[in-house]
Amino acid sequence: MRTNRITLLVEDLDQAIQFYTNAFGLSLIEDSQISESKRIVRIATSDEDVTLNLATPKLGDEDLVGRQAGQRVLVFIDTSNLEADLARFTDNRVDIIDGPRTESFGHCVLVKDLVGNTWEFVERI
């Protein structure tokens, strides 16, 4: 088995595409309008990685946007250049909530995404 994709709830798909590609440096893998009411938008670190399926919430799920992992880290990203990520975060006014710091596993930083989920970017040592 292999994980294919994970859904990430956002309020606006176009705004989310801009944020995750510009501020987080992710790649837009797919943006397909399937029907008048269905659009598939996938982002990832690379074509071979698990993709995040950006989706707007269904009726009744609106309060889950930005809280999908509660107070925990939602997504962990391994990066090869945390300094470049930090510069991109600064340029795009990303909210850094902890770090950068060095742990036994590498250099890391916790940031908030567009809707308030926590992500951890780690440069392994």
Secondary structure as GFF3:
##gff-version 3
##sequence-region A 1 125
A	DSSP	beta_strand	5	9	.	.	.	ID=ss1
A	DSSP	alpha_helix	13	18	.	.	.	ID=ss2
A	DSSP	pi_helix	19	23	.	.	.	ID=ss3
A	DSSP	beta_strand	27	33	.	.	.	ID=ss4
A	DSSP	beta_strand	39	44	.	.	.	ID=ss5
A	DSSP	beta_strand	51	55	.	.	.	ID=ss6
A	DSSP	three_ten_helix	62	64	.	.	.	ID=ss7
A	DSSP	beta_strand	73	78	.	.	.	ID=ss8
A	DSSP	alpha_helix	82	91	.	.	.	ID=ss9
A	DSSP	beta_strand	96	103	.	.	.	ID=ss10
A	DSSP	beta_strand	106	112	.	.	.	ID=ss11
A	DSSP	beta_strand	118	124	.	.	.	ID=ss12
###
